[in-house]
């Protein structure tokens, strides 16, 4: 397997974004000339300031393989470069979110195997986005699928979704952030339990543990997630980025260091046009029109 085999096809072409729902966003966020990427294994849609990425391998349980990983990483790159996107939804096609990954090809040389491992770290690519990401967990999220869900900032689950890590039964353990992000959400005791025992929990248990923030009926999932994404997108985008950075980076700092980071980011925020717009809209008793400047 060559490195070229792991890359999606990119064709430079004008791309007009279809708009669904709210239409009063600034025109610059609606129409943009950019590289058009041909996705075969995921569906990418941008509706105004909200991007939706859907894993589209339902016949294979939306398992992550090299081609899907390459497309997902490319989608994350494109989203990160598009200043008009203010929130992201990731979900799965069919009845599951993602039930894991396909095994590595057995004929890889050591250098190629390292390349494969780097490519497959899609959860890290998703977590690296500076804008808020919401996982709409439409069904089972297992193994690498759960690692992908953990990389989101918010998780909304369908009532029939299940969660778990079964990697140990396959002679492996989570290696795309699962051992680090899970204990930060549910605590080290439950993280050890889930990873070491392979226990599968349902959506109600996931809610009780803090693994997800909401559980809704399956038919309501995308509507509810879309509402959350639009709520996030309606806020000040720079403030949202700074808040995400403060929370994420603060987890690895002492309280004193975290408070200093929070204060520094707040000082930077005061110089933005969005902050001035927030103050003016409050004084004038009107809705703010944030533009990300």
Residue pairs with C-beta under 8 A, 6 or more apart in sequence:
1 66
1 105
1 107
1 108
1 112
1 116
3 112
3 115
5 66
6 66
6 67
6 69
6 70
6 115
6 116
6 119
7 70
7 74
8 37
8 38
8 39
8 40
8 67
8 70
8 71
8 74
9 37
9 38
10 35
10 36
10 37
10 38
10 74
11 35
11 36
11 37
11 38
12 35
12 36
13 35
13 36
14 33
14 36
15 32
15 33
15 34
15 35
15 36
16 31
17 30
17 31
17 32
17 46
17 47
18 45
18 46
18 47
19 30
19 47
19 48
20 47
20 48
21 47
21 48
21 226
21 230
22 48
22 230
23 30
23 48
25 48
25 49
26 289
26 291
28 84
29 48
29 49
29 84
29 86
30 48
30 84
32 82
32 84
34 78
34 82
35 78
37 44
37 71
37 74
37 75
37 78
39 56
39 71
39 75
40 67
40 71
41 55
41 56
41 57
41 67
41 68
41 71
42 53
42 54
42 55
42 56
42 68
42 71
42 72
42 75
43 52
43 53
43 54
43 56
43 93
44 51
44 52
44 53
44 54
44 75
44 78
45 51
45 52
45 54
46 52
46 82
46 85
48 233
49 84
49 85
49 86
49 87
49 233
50 85
50 86
50 87
50 88
50 89
50 226
50 229
50 230
50 233
51 79
51 82
51 85
51 87
51 88
51 89
52 88
52 89
52 90
52 91
53 72
53 75
53 79
53 88
53 89
53 90
53 91
54 90
54 91
54 92
54 93
55 62
55 64
55 68
55 72
55 90
55 91
55 92
55 93
55 97
55 98
56 62
56 93
57 63
57 65
57 68
57 93
58 92
58 93
58 94
58 95
58 96
59 94
60 102
61 96
61 98
61 99
61 100
61 140
62 92
62 93
62 94
62 96
62 97
62 98
62 99
62 145
63 98
63 99
63 100
63 101
63 102
63 144
63 145
64 72
64 98
64 100
64 101
64 102
64 120
64 122
64 144
64 145
64 148
65 101
65 102
66 102
66 116
66 119
66 120
69 119
69 120
69 122
70 119
72 122
72 125
72 126
73 119
73 122
73 125
76 122
76 125
76 126
76 128
76 129
77 125
79 85
79 88
79 129
79 131
80 128
80 129
80 130
83 292
85 131
86 131
86 132
86 232
86 233
86 237
86 240
86 292
87 131
87 132
87 133
87 134
87 229
87 230
87 232
87 233
88 129
88 131
88 132
88 133
88 134
88 229
89 133
89 134
89 135
89 136
89 225
89 226
89 229
90 126
90 133
90 134
90 135
90 136
90 148
90 152
91 97
91 135
91 136
91 137
91 138
91 221
91 222
91 225
92 98
92 138
92 139
92 145
94 139
95 138
95 139
96 138
96 139
96 140
96 141
96 145
97 135
97 137
97 138
97 139
97 140
97 141
97 145
97 148
97 149
97 161
98 141
98 142
98 144
98 145
98 148
99 140
99 141
99 142
99 143
99 145
100 142
100 143
100 144
100 145
100 166
101 120
101 143
101 144
104 113
104 116
104 117
105 116
108 116
117 175
120 144
120 176
121 176
121 177
122 148
122 176
123 144
123 147
123 148
123 150
123 151
123 176
123 177
123 178
123 181
124 151
124 176
124 177
126 133
126 148
126 151
126 152
127 133
127 151
127 177
127 181
130 241
130 244
130 245
131 237
131 240
131 241
131 244
132 153
132 154
132 232
132 240
132 244
133 151
133 152
133 153
133 154
134 152
134 153
134 154
134 155
134 156
134 225
134 228
134 229
134 232
135 141
135 148
135 149
135 152
135 154
135 155
135 156
136 156
136 221
136 222
136 225
137 149
137 155
137 156
137 157
137 158
137 161
137 163
137 203
137 212
137 221
138 158
138 161
138 218
138 221
138 222
139 158
139 160
139 161
139 162
140 161
140 162
140 163
141 148
141 149
141 161
141 162
141 163
142 162
142 163
142 164
142 165
142 166
142 200
143 164
143 165
143 166
143 167
143 174
144 174
144 176
146 163
146 164
146 165
146 174
146 178
147 174
147 176
147 177
147 178
147 181
148 176
149 155
149 163
150 177
150 178
150 181
150 182
150 185
151 177
151 181
153 244
154 213
154 228
155 211
155 212
155 213
156 212
156 213
156 214
156 215
156 216
156 221
156 224
156 225
156 228
157 163
157 203
157 206
157 207
157 212
157 214
157 215
157 216
157 221
158 203
158 215
158 216
158 217
158 218
158 221
159 203
159 204
159 215
159 216
159 217
159 218
160 203
160 218
161 202
161 203
161 206
162 200
162 201
162 202
162 203
163 194
163 200
163 201
163 202
163 203
163 206
163 211
164 194
164 198
164 199
164 200
164 201
165 173
165 174
165 178
165 182
165 194
165 195
165 198
166 198
166 200
167 173
167 174
167 195
167 198
168 195
168 196
168 198
169 198
173 179
173 195
174 182
174 195
178 195
179 191
179 195
182 191
182 194
182 195
182 211
183 190
183 191
183 192
184 251
185 209
185 210
185 211
186 194
186 209
186 210
186 211
190 209
193 199
194 201
201 209
201 211
203 212
203 215
204 215
206 212
206 215
207 213
207 214
207 215
214 224
216 224
232 240
234 290
235 290
236 274
236 275
236 277
236 278
236 288
236 290
237 274
237 290
237 292
238 269
238 272
238 274
238 275
238 292
238 293
239 269
239 274
239 275
242 265
242 266
242 268
242 269
245 261
245 265
246 258
246 261
246 262
246 265
249 258
249 261
250 257
250 258
250 261
250 262
253 261
269 275
272 293
273 291
273 293
274 288
274 290
274 291
274 292
274 293
277 288
277 289
277 290
277 291
278 288
278 290
280 288
281 287
281 288
281 289
282 288
